[in-house]
């Protein structure tokens, strides 16, 4: 089958133009894989922004994992394709006979990890539909959104044990999904938190870590500035600092003025996804008893601030361990560090699969009513 299969419809032709402009290469066939073309998460975001602009349909970024070709992406855009669900599950790597590892959020960021886990390890992505985030309001938003994910996850795999993880802020959702699964009677075989800090640890931990974090951030920015001076291009550094100042202002405003997040989103000052990012900063996690592994970066550990448990230790009542991975916060998802991360995760998954316990089937209907039933062996 030719990799340069031409478009058959006006829709596919439009998508080809978008891909060629964003990926800066031509020609691109309708059956070529986005990741084989070297596509990055930034380029995927660019493609989906253009799709929303040209076709007036907003799709979840993680859809690129299940529809990585123009042909399959065009099929997802056809009229009649219902997107009324609040959450979805798409395969990143569907082959293999091992238990599925579910990565919560992150989408494209998990692709290099999936590749290095090997063809025998299925990896699926669990994410939120855009309308679910846009309709987010009221207290306990994180818990409600996590329940949508639990519903989608249980539809894909009706019973446990479940193996799941999340990177950065998405790890907060992974934590809450794991907690709800255990409440509903499911077994969570392993929760993997990658660079995910507890948003509201105890006061002493918060003060100490904030002081350490500030010092690490200064050192990191000095290192970045020094490298950029050597390349004689400081514009990326200036843009990054402006964005950091904007986020800091939003965070302070959200803390000082109740209801700011909702009003800011309604006024268009922040989009729904950024509002969700702010929302996770005020999530109050509850104790969790499942086995947990925490991965942290070894270089410029801004989020951990020297705490290998990121403030989660007092909440983890089950077995837990932590590992350092070479690289900084985003660097651990790139070569060569991502290979180390994948190897350690593979070992943790293998150890976690050694023991299994009884489980329950859980069904959550559209009204989010819960029913439990003892699973069969």
C-alpha positions in Angstrom: 0.0 0.0 0.0 1.5 3.3 -1.1 2.4 5.8 1.6 1.4 8.6 -0.7 -2.3 7.6 -1.1 -4.0 10.8 -2.5 -7.1 12.3 -0.8 -10.5 11.0 -2.0 -12.7 13.7 -0.6 -12.8 17.4 -0.1 -12.5 16.7 3.7 -9.3 14.6 3.2 -7.9 17.2 0.9 -8.4 19.9 3.5 -6.7 17.8 6.1 -3.7 17.1 3.8 -3.2 20.8 3.4 -3.3 21.3 7.1 -0.8 18.5 7.8 1.6 19.6 5.1 1.6 23.2 6.4 2.0 22.3 10.1 4.5 19.5 9.5 6.4 21.5 6.8 6.7 18.6 4.4 4.9 17.4 1.2 3.4 15.4 -0.2 1.7 13.6 2.6 -0.5 10.6 1.9 -3.8 10.0 3.6 -2.5 6.7 5.2 0.8 8.0 6.5 1.2 7.9 10.3 1.5 11.2 12.1 4.2 9.8 14.5 6.2 8.1 11.6 6.3 11.6 10.0 8.0 12.8 13.2 5.0 14.7 14.5 5.3 16.2 18.0 2.8 17.2 20.6 3.2 20.9 19.6 2.5 20.1 16.0 -0.5 17.9 16.9 -1.9 20.9 18.8 -1.3 23.1 15.8 -3.2 20.6 13.5 -6.2 20.4 15.9 -6.3 24.2 16.2 -6.5 24.4 12.4 -9.2 21.8 12.3 -11.3 23.8 14.7 -10.7 26.9 12.7 -11.4 25.4 9.3 -14.1 22.7 10.1 -15.6 24.3 13.2 -15.2 21.1 15.2 -13.3 20.9 18.4 -11.7 17.5 19.0 -9.7 16.2 21.9 -5.9 16.3 21.2 -5.6 12.7 22.2 -7.7 11.6 19.2 -4.4 11.7 17.2 -3.4 8.5 19.1 -6.4 6.5 17.8 -6.6 8.3 14.5 -3.0 9.0 13.5 -3.7 9.1 9.7 -5.6 11.6 7.6 -7.9 8.9 6.5 -8.9 7.9 10.1 -9.0 11.5 11.2 -11.4 12.4 8.4 -13.6 9.5 9.4 -13.8 11.0 12.9 -14.9 14.3 11.5 -17.8 12.9 9.5 -21.4 13.9 10.4 -23.2 11.5 12.7 -20.1 10.8 14.7 -21.4 11.3 18.2 -19.2 13.0 20.7 -21.7 13.3 23.6 -19.5 11.3 26.0 -17.6 13.2 28.6 -14.5 11.0 28.4 -12.8 8.6 26.0 -10.3 5.8 25.8 -8.0 5.4 22.7 -5.2 3.0 22.1 -1.6 4.2 21.8 -0.4 0.6 21.5 -3.1 -2.0 21.2 -1.0 -5.1 20.7 0.4 -7.5 23.3 -1.2 -9.8 25.9 -0.1 -8.1 29.1 -2.7 -6.1 31.1 -3.3 -2.7 29.7 -1.5 0.3 31.1 -3.9 3.3 31.1 -2.2 6.7 30.9 -4.6 9.4 32.2 -4.3 12.6 30.1 -1.1 13.6 28.4 -2.0 12.0 25.1 0.9 12.4 22.7 3.4 12.8 25.5 3.0 9.1 26.3 3.8 7.9 22.8 7.6 7.7 23.2 7.1 5.8 26.5 4.7 3.4 24.9 7.2 2.7 22.1 9.9 1.8 24.6 7.7 -0.3 26.8 7.7 -2.7 23.8 5.1 -4.3 21.5 3.9 -6.7 24.1 2.6 -4.0 26.5 -0.7 -2.5 25.5 -1.0 1.2 26.4 -4.3 3.1 26.2 -5.0 6.8 26.8 -7.9 8.0 29.0 -8.9 11.6 28.4 -11.7 14.2 28.7 -13.8 15.5 25.8 -13.5 19.3 25.4 -17.2 19.8 26.3 -16.7 18.1 29.6 -14.0 20.7 30.5 -16.0 23.6 29.1 -19.0 22.7 31.3 -16.9 22.3 34.4 -18.4 24.3 37.3 -19.2 24.2 41.0 -17.3 22.5 43.8 -15.5 19.1 43.4 -14.9 19.6 39.7 -11.9 17.3 39.7 -13.8 14.5 41.3 -16.7 14.9 38.8 -14.3 14.9 35.8 -12.5 11.9 37.2 -15.7 10.0 37.4 -16.3 10.5 33.7 -12.8 9.0 33.1 -13.7 6.1 35.4 -16.8 5.4 33.5 -14.9 5.4 30.1 -12.2 3.2 31.6 -14.6 0.6 33.0 -16.4 0.5 29.7 -13.1 -0.4 28.0 -12.0 -2.8 30.7 -15.0 -3.9 32.9 -12.8 -5.3 35.7 -9.4 -4.9 37.3 -6.8 -5.1 38.3 -6.1 -1.7 36.7 -2.6 -0.3 36.0 -2.6 3.5 35.4 -0.5 6.6 35.5 -0.3 10.3 34.8 2.3 12.9 34.1 2.5 16.3 35.9 -1.0 17.7 36.5 -2.6 14.8 34.8 -1.2 12.7 37.6 -3.7 14.4 39.9 -6.5 13.0 37.8 -4.8 9.6 37.7 -4.7 9.7 41.5 -8.4 10.5 41.8 -9.4 7.9 39.2 -7.4 5.3 41.2 -9.1 6.4 44.4 -12.6 6.2 42.9 -11.8 2.8 41.4 -10.8 1.4 44.8 -14.0 2.9 46.4 -16.1 1.2 43.8 -14.5 -2.2 44.7 -11.9 -2.5 41.9 -8.3 -3.5 42.5 -5.7 -1.0 41.3 -2.6 -3.0 40.6 -0.3 0.1 40.3 -0.6 3.8 40.1 2.4 5.6 38.5 2.8 9.3 39.2 5.4 11.0 36.9 6.5 14.4 38.2 3.2 15.0 39.9 3.1 17.0 43.1 0.4 17.0 45.8 -1.3 20.4 45.3 -2.1 20.9 49.0 0.3 19.1 51.3 0.5 19.9 55.0 1.6 23.4 56.0 5.1 22.6 57.0 5.8 20.6 53.8 4.3 23.4 51.7 6.5 26.1 53.2 9.7 24.1 53.0 9.1 22.9 49.5 8.1 26.3 48.2 11.4 27.8 49.5 13.3 25.0 47.9 11.3 25.2 44.7 12.0 28.9 44.4 15.8 28.3 44.6 15.7 25.5 42.1 13.6 27.6 39.7 16.1 30.5 39.9 19.0 28.0 39.2 17.1 26.5 36.2 16.3 29.9 34.7 19.9 31.0 35.1 21.1 27.9 33.3 18.5 28.4 30.5 19.6 32.1 30.2 23.2 31.1 30.0 22.6 28.6 27.3 20.5 31.0 25.2 23.2 33.7 25.5 25.7 31.3 24.0 23.3 30.7 21.1 22.7 34.5 20.9 18.9 34.1 20.9 17.2 35.1 24.1 13.7 35.6 22.7 12.5 32.1 23.7 13.7 32.8 27.3 11.8 36.1 27.3 8.6 34.5 26.0 8.9 31.7 28.6 9.3 34.2 31.4 6.3 36.3 30.3 4.2 33.1 30.2 5.4 32.2 33.6 4.5 35.6 35.0 1.0 35.4 33.4 0.4 32.0 35.0 1.7 33.2 38.3 -0.7 36.2 38.2 -3.6 33.9 37.4 -2.7 31.6 40.2 -2.5 34.4 42.8 -5.8 35.9 41.5 -7.5 32.5 41.8 -6.3 32.2 45.4 -7.3 35.7 46.5 -10.6 36.2 44.7 -13.2 33.3 45.1 -14.9 32.5 41.8 -12.1 34.1 39.7 -11.5 31.0 37.7 -15.1 30.7 36.6 -15.4 34.4 35.7 -12.1 34.4 33.9 -13.1 31.5 31.7 -16.5 33.0 31.0 -14.9 36.3 29.9 -12.4 34.5 27.7 -9.4 35.5 29.6 -8.4 31.9 30.0 -9.5 28.9 28.0 -11.1 25.9 29.5 -8.0 23.8 29.6 -6.0 26.4 31.4 -8.9 26.9 33.8 -8.7 23.1 34.5 -4.9 23.5 35.2 -5.7 26.2 37.8 -8.5 24.0 39.2 -6.1 21.2 40.0 -4.1 23.5 42.2 -6.9 23.6 44.7 -7.8 19.9 44.7 -7.7 18.3 48.1 -6.7 14.7 47.6 -7.9 12.0 50.0 -5.8 9.0 51.2 -5.1 6.2 48.7 -4.3 2.6 49.6 -3.2 1.1 46.2 0.5 0.4 45.3 2.1 3.6 44.0 5.3 4.4 42.3 6.5 8.0 41.9 9.0 9.1 39.2 10.9 12.3 39.6 13.5 14.1 37.5 17.1 14.2 38.8 18.0 17.5 37.1 16.4 20.7 38.3 13.7 19.0 40.4 11.4 22.0 40.5 8.2 20.2 41.3 9.6 17.7 43.9 11.8 20.4 45.5 13.9 17.6 46.9 10.9 15.6 48.3 11.0 12.2 46.6 7.3 11.8 47.3 6.2 15.2 46.1 4.1 15.7 49.3 2.1 12.5 48.7 3.7 10.4 51.4 1.2 11.1 54.1 -1.7 10.1 51.8 -0.2 6.9 50.5 -1.3 4.1 52.9 -0.3 1.3 50.5 3.0 0.1 49.3 4.9 3.0 47.6 8.4 3.6 46.1 10.1 6.4 44.2 12.7 6.6 41.5 14.9 9.4 40.0 15.2 9.7 36.2 18.0 11.7 34.5 16.8 14.9 32.9 14.6 17.8 33.9 10.8 18.0 34.0 10.1 17.7 30.3 13.5 16.1 29.5 12.6 12.8 31.1 10.0 12.3 28.2 12.8 12.7 25.6 15.8 10.6 24.6 17.8 9.3 26.2 16.0 9.8 29.6 12.7 8.4 28.3 14.3 5.0 27.9 15.3 5.0 31.5 11.8 6.0 32.6 10.2 3.3 30.4 12.6 0.6 31.7 11.8 1.5 35.4 8.1 1.6 34.6 8.3 -1.8 32.9 9.9 -3.3 36.0 7.3 -1.8 38.3 4.5 -3.1 36.2 6.1 -6.6 36.1 6.4 -6.6 39.9 2.8 -5.4 40.4 1.4 -8.1 38.2 2.8 -10.8 40.5 -0.2 -10.7 42.8 -3.9 -10.3 42.1 -7.0 -10.1 44.3 -10.7 -10.4 43.8 -12.5 -7.6 42.0 -15.9 -6.1 41.4 -17.6 -5.2 38.2 -18.6 -1.6 38.2 -21.2 0.0 35.9 -21.7 3.8 35.9 -24.6 4.9 33.8 -25.1 8.3 32.1 -26.6 9.7 35.3 -23.5 8.6 37.1 -25.4 6.1 39.3 -23.2 3.4 40.7 -23.9 -0.3 40.9 -21.5 -3.0 42.2 -21.3 -6.7 41.6 -18.7 -9.4 42.6 -16.6 -10.3 39.6 -16.1 -13.8 38.5 -12.7 -15.5 38.5 
